[in-house]
């Protein structure tokens, strides 16, 4: 939050995590009626996919990132950050995949 305040620019992580947090709050009934609907499921899956892409961005621009920060950061920092980005990209991609497979409450109530 401090970096956003200082730079006066919104962080993409705030947007992606905000989508997931708001949709999850709606599912839990903290905001809105509660329960998993197809709209909430779509919002959660979309937010998780965006979060995965957000963590993948530094990996896609790795050469430019290391060139820009090469003298300011240590090799150890780059190694930790690299694996952090890989782990978080995988985590959020798996969350998007698993969430997409969930069935909304309305589908579970239908009996055959």
C-alpha positions as CSV (number, residue, x, y, z in Angstrom):
1,X,0.0,0.0,0.0
2,X,2.8,2.4,0.8
3,X,4.4,1.9,-2.7
4,X,1.1,2.6,-4.3
5,X,0.7,5.8,-2.2
6,X,4.3,6.9,-2.9
7,X,4.3,6.2,-6.7
8,X,0.6,7.3,-7.2
9,X,0.2,4.3,-9.5
10,X,-2.1,1.3,-8.9
11,X,-0.4,-2.1,-8.5
12,X,-1.8,-4.8,-10.8
13,X,-1.6,-7.2,-7.8
14,X,-4.1,-5.0,-5.9
15,X,-6.5,-5.4,-8.8
16,X,-6.1,-9.1,-9.3
17,X,-6.2,-10.0,-5.6
18,X,-9.1,-7.5,-5.2
19,X,-11.2,-9.4,-7.8
20,X,-10.5,-12.7,-6.0
21,X,-11.2,-11.2,-2.5
22,X,-14.4,-9.5,-3.6
23,X,-15.8,-12.6,-5.4
24,X,-14.8,-14.8,-2.4
25,X,-16.5,-12.4,0.0
26,X,-19.6,-12.6,-2.1
27,X,-19.5,-16.4,-2.1
28,X,-19.1,-16.4,1.7
29,X,-22.0,-14.0,2.1
30,X,-19.9,-11.3,3.6
31,X,-21.0,-9.1,0.7
32,X,-24.2,-10.1,-1.1
33,X,-26.4,-13.1,-0.6
34,X,-23.7,-15.8,-0.4
35,X,-23.2,-19.2,-2.1
36,X,-21.4,-20.1,-5.3
37,X,-23.1,-18.9,-8.4
38,X,-21.9,-19.1,-12.0
39,X,-21.0,-15.4,-11.9
40,X,-19.0,-15.6,-8.7
41,X,-17.3,-18.8,-10.0
42,X,-16.4,-16.9,-13.2
43,X,-15.1,-13.9,-11.3
44,X,-13.0,-16.1,-8.9
45,X,-11.5,-18.1,-11.8
46,X,-10.8,-14.9,-13.8
47,X,-9.2,-13.2,-10.8
48,X,-7.0,-16.3,-10.1
49,X,-5.9,-16.4,-13.8
50,X,-5.1,-12.7,-13.7
51,X,-3.0,-13.2,-10.6
52,X,-1.1,-16.1,-12.3
53,X,-0.4,-13.8,-15.3
54,X,0.7,-11.0,-12.9
55,X,3.3,-13.3,-11.3
56,X,4.3,-14.6,-14.8
57,X,5.1,-11.1,-16.1
58,X,8.5,-10.8,-14.5
59,X,9.4,-14.2,-15.8
60,X,8.5,-13.1,-19.4
61,X,10.5,-10.0,-19.0
62,X,13.4,-11.6,-17.1
63,X,16.2,-10.3,-19.3
64,X,15.0,-6.7,-19.1
65,X,14.4,-7.1,-15.3
66,X,17.9,-8.4,-14.6
67,X,19.4,-5.7,-16.8
68,X,17.5,-2.9,-15.1
69,X,18.1,-4.2,-11.5
70,X,21.4,-6.0,-12.0
71,X,23.5,-3.6,-10.0
72,X,20.9,-3.0,-7.3
73,X,20.1,-6.6,-6.4
74,X,22.2,-9.6,-5.5
75,X,22.3,-12.9,-7.4
76,X,20.7,-14.5,-4.3
77,X,17.8,-12.0,-4.5
78,X,17.3,-12.8,-8.2
79,X,17.3,-16.5,-7.5
80,X,14.7,-16.1,-4.7
81,X,12.5,-13.8,-6.7
82,X,12.7,-16.1,-9.8
83,X,11.5,-19.2,-7.8
84,X,8.9,-17.1,-5.9
85,X,7.4,-16.0,-9.3
86,X,7.4,-19.6,-10.6
87,X,5.7,-20.9,-7.4
88,X,3.1,-18.1,-7.3
89,X,2.4,-18.5,-11.0
90,X,1.8,-22.2,-10.5
91,X,-0.3,-21.7,-7.4
92,X,-2.7,-19.2,-8.9
93,X,-2.9,-21.2,-12.2
94,X,-3.9,-24.3,-10.2
95,X,-6.4,-22.2,-8.2
96,X,-8.0,-21.0,-11.4
97,X,-8.1,-24.5,-12.8
98,X,-9.5,-26.1,-9.6
99,X,-12.0,-23.2,-9.1
100,X,-13.2,-23.6,-12.7
101,X,-14.1,-27.2,-11.9
102,X,-16.4,-26.3,-9.0
103,X,-20.1,-26.7,-9.5
104,X,-22.4,-23.8,-8.4
105,X,-25.0,-24.5,-5.8
106,X,-27.8,-24.3,-8.4
107,X,-26.3,-27.2,-10.3
108,X,-25.8,-29.3,-7.2
109,X,-29.5,-29.0,-6.3
110,X,-30.7,-30.4,-9.6
111,X,-31.5,-34.1,-9.2
112,X,-31.8,-36.5,-12.1
